[in-house]
Amino acid sequence: MTDTSEPYDAVVVGAGPAGLTAATYLARFRRRVLVLDGGRPRAAWIPESHNTPGFPQGVGGTELLRLLRLQAEEFGAAIEAGRAERLSPTEAGFRLHLADRSLEAATVLLATGVADHLPQIPGLDQAIGASLVRMCPICDAWEAIGARLAVLGEGPLAQREADFLRPYSEDVTVLMLGEAAEAPPETVSIALDQLRFEEREVVLAQTGGEAERRFDHLYLALGCTPQVGLAEGLGARRDEAGALITDTHLMTTVEGLYAAGDVVRGLNQISVAVGEAAIAATAMHNRLRGR
């Protein structure tokens, strides 16, 4: 089914911090903008962030997203549930193909984020919600000062994350899936079925009669995959980590196609995402003005 309504000035794909911030800017530029909300964004996992600017007492991810959505809608941005399955070029911009319809837009912003590589451990979602499992030491290492920490990984990323955490705690153990060849001290080779979550602790059940080990927090260092499929379909270039390459105005290597947030670079910070969204939205507005 095709949407025969007037084309949008901009369609934003993704309703996380980057997408909703861009929508606010575009709406305030008096642009006809639509946000496609493809489901629960990564930011919704955050139990409470204390490094998000403007929230000295902390803010939960769900509450932050609610406020960002409210702000975008206040200025007239439309936000609809929907997932773009494909992008194709048109003479005036782009056609976005959804499961049940298609839309046209002069410009498109991809705020599609990344997909984390998550371990298959029973109760993982609840453990993330309780801050037993953490995803981002840049975000919350301060809250882990002096705690018993474990880092779960498969290679050098785990060691780098452990090194980042050691100024915050003297008790940091790397839990390496598989064999930890030539691993430094405080590295333990494990299998996932040795891990379990209790109410306030992460427990590593040892084998061979060894005593179990307990941690206050488990950091995941298993990597993530940028969600770049829509851009790839148009031939957009990616960097060595798979993220989209953009210019200083956040336009990808495809004219009129912009990107912001985790899909662009690996820092994966809310403040970076909203800053990029502001830059991209302003560039989109200026591009439309030039027409």
N, C-alpha and C positions, 0 to 999 in steps of 0.2 A: 504494500500500500504506500502511496506517495502523499506527502504533505504538500498540498497546493497553496498553502498560505504564503505570505510575503517572506522572502528570505531574511534571515537574521543578519545583523551586522557582525555578530560574533556568537559562536557556540563554544562553551567551555566544557571539556570532557573531564569529569572528576569533581567531586564535591568535598574534597578535603580542604585544609587551610589555604593552599595555593589557589585552587579553583574558586572558592568562595570569596577570597580577597579580590581576585581578578574580576569577579562578577560585580562586586561593590564598585570598584573603580570604573568599569565599563558602564554600569548603570548610571553612575554620577556624571559620566561623560555624555549622558543622554543617548546611549546606544541601545538598540534592541538586542538584548543578550539572553541566552538560554544556557542554563547549567544542566548537564546530563549527570544525574546521580546514579552511579552504577552499583551502589551498595555501600556497606560499612567501610569507611576509609581507615587506613592504618592508624591515624591519630586517635580514633575511638578506643584503641587499646590502652591509652595512657591513663593510669589510675589517677595520678596527680602530677602535673608539671610545675616545677619551681624555677625554670629558667626561661619561661615564656614572658617576654617583655610586658610590663603593665599588670602582672599578677604576683605581687610580692608574697602573698599568702598561699600561692599555688592555685592551679585550676585543673580540673579533670578534662580529659580529652573530649568526652561527650558534651560537657558544658561549653567548652570552647567552640566546638562545632555548632552548637545551638546558637550561640551568640553571633558567630560569623554568618550563619544562614539568615538569622533575623536581620542583621545589618544589610545584607545583600538584598533581601526582599523589601526592606524599608524603602529602598531607592528604585524599586521596580524591576529587579532582576527576576526572571522566571526560573524556577528550579523544578525539574521533573525527574521522576524515576525513569531510567532508561540506560541502555548500554549500546554504544556505537560499535558495530561489528566490523565496519569497513569505511574508509574514506576514499572518495574518488574526486579528481579535479573537474571543475566546470569552468566555463569561460569567465564567470564572475567570482569564482572562489572555489568552494568545496561542496560536495554532497556527502552527507553523513547517512550511512545505511544502518538502520536499527532493525530489530527482528520483525516489527510490524509496520514500519513506515520509513520514510527517508526525509531528511531536512536539508535545506540549503543555507549556507552562510558565506559571507564575504571573507571572514577570517575564522580560524579555529585555534584555540589554546588547549594543549594537552597537559592536564594536571593529573595524570594517571598513576603516578607513584611507582612503587616497587612491590614485588611479592617476596616476602621473607621466606627463607628456607627454614621450616620449622621441624623440630624433632617429633617423632611419634611417641609421645609420653602421655599416658592417661592423666587427665586433669590439667593439661597444659593451659587451656584458656582461663580456667579459674585461678591458676597460679600466676598468670600474667596480671589478672585483675587484682590480685592480692599483693603484687610487687615481689613475690617470691622469685619469679622469672622476670628478667629485665632485658631490654633490647638495645639500650643506648647508653653507654657509659658517659658520653659527652653530656647527655641530658640529666643524669641522676647520680653520677659518682659521688657528688657532695653528700647525698643522702645515705651513702654506703660507707662513710668514714668509720674506720675501725671495725667493720663487720667482717664476718667470715664469708669470703667470696669464692665462687667457682666460675670458671669460664669454659663453656662447652664448645668444642670446635673439631675441625678435621685437618687443620694445617696451619700455616704461618699466621693467618688472621687471628687465631686464638691466642698465639703468643703475643702478637702486637696489642691485642685488647687487654691481656693480662698485664703487660708492661704499662699500659695507660692507667690501669687501676692501682698499681702498686704504690703510688704516692698517697693514695687514700686509705690503704689498708696494708698491714704487714702480713695478712693471712689471705693469700690469693693462690688458688690451685687451678691448674689447667686440666680439664677432663677431655682427653683426646680420644675421639672415636677411632677404633682400630689401633694399630701399633704406633707408638710414639717413638719412632727411630731417632736416635741422637737427640732426644729431648732434654731440655734443661731440668734442673731440680724442680720439685713441686709440679711435675706433670705425671698424670696417671692415665694409663690406657684403660678404657671402659667400653662396655656395651650399654645401649640405651636401657635395656631391661633391668639394669642395676640401679636406675634412678627412680625415685618416687617422691611425691610431695606430701608433707604433713601440714598441719594447720599453720605453723610458723617456721618451718624448716624444710630445706631440701636435703634428702637423705641419699647417700651413695652406699648401697649394699656391696660390701667387698666379697671377694671369693677366697677360697683356700683358708677359711678360718680367720681371716683378718677382721678387725673390728670395723663396723660401719663408720662412715664419716658424715658429718652434718654441716650444713652451710646456711647462712642467713639469706643469701641471694645467689641465683644462678644466672649469669650473663650468657646470652646466646651469641656465638661468633660463627655462624654457619652461612653467612652471606645472604644476598638477595638478588632478585632479577628485575631490572627495570621493565616496566610495562610499555613496550615500544611498538607493539604490533601494528597499530594504526599508522604510525609514522613510517615504519618499515615498508608498508604496502605502497607508499608513495615514493620510496627510494631515499628517505632521509638517512643521513649518515650518523653513525654511532662512534663513540670512543672505544678504547680498549676494554673498558669495564662494561660496555653495552649501553651506556647512557647516551641520550641524544646530544649531539653537538649543536650548539647555538652560537649566534653572534652576541655582541654586547647588549643588544636589545631583546634577547631571548628568542629570536626567530631561528628556526631550524634551517637546514640546508634546502628546505622546500619553501618557496615564496608564499608568504601569507599564513604559514603554519608555525605556531609558536609553542613553547613548552616552558613549564615552570615547576619547581619543587623537586622531589626525589628522583623523578624521571630524568632530570638534567645532570645532576652530579651527586657524588656519594656522601656528602656531609649529612643529609637527612635531618635537617633541623627546621622547626616550625618558623623561626625567625627568617631563615634563608628562603624558605618557600614563599612566605608572604612578601618579602622584599622582591623576589624575582617576579611574583605575580603583579606587583605594582609596575615594575619596569615593562613587562610584557604587555599589560593592558594599556599602558600609555602609548607604547609603540603601535599597538593595534589601532588605537584611536587616531593617532597621527597618520597612519597608513590610510585609514578610511577618509580622513580629512583631505588627503592628497588626491583622492579620487574625485 
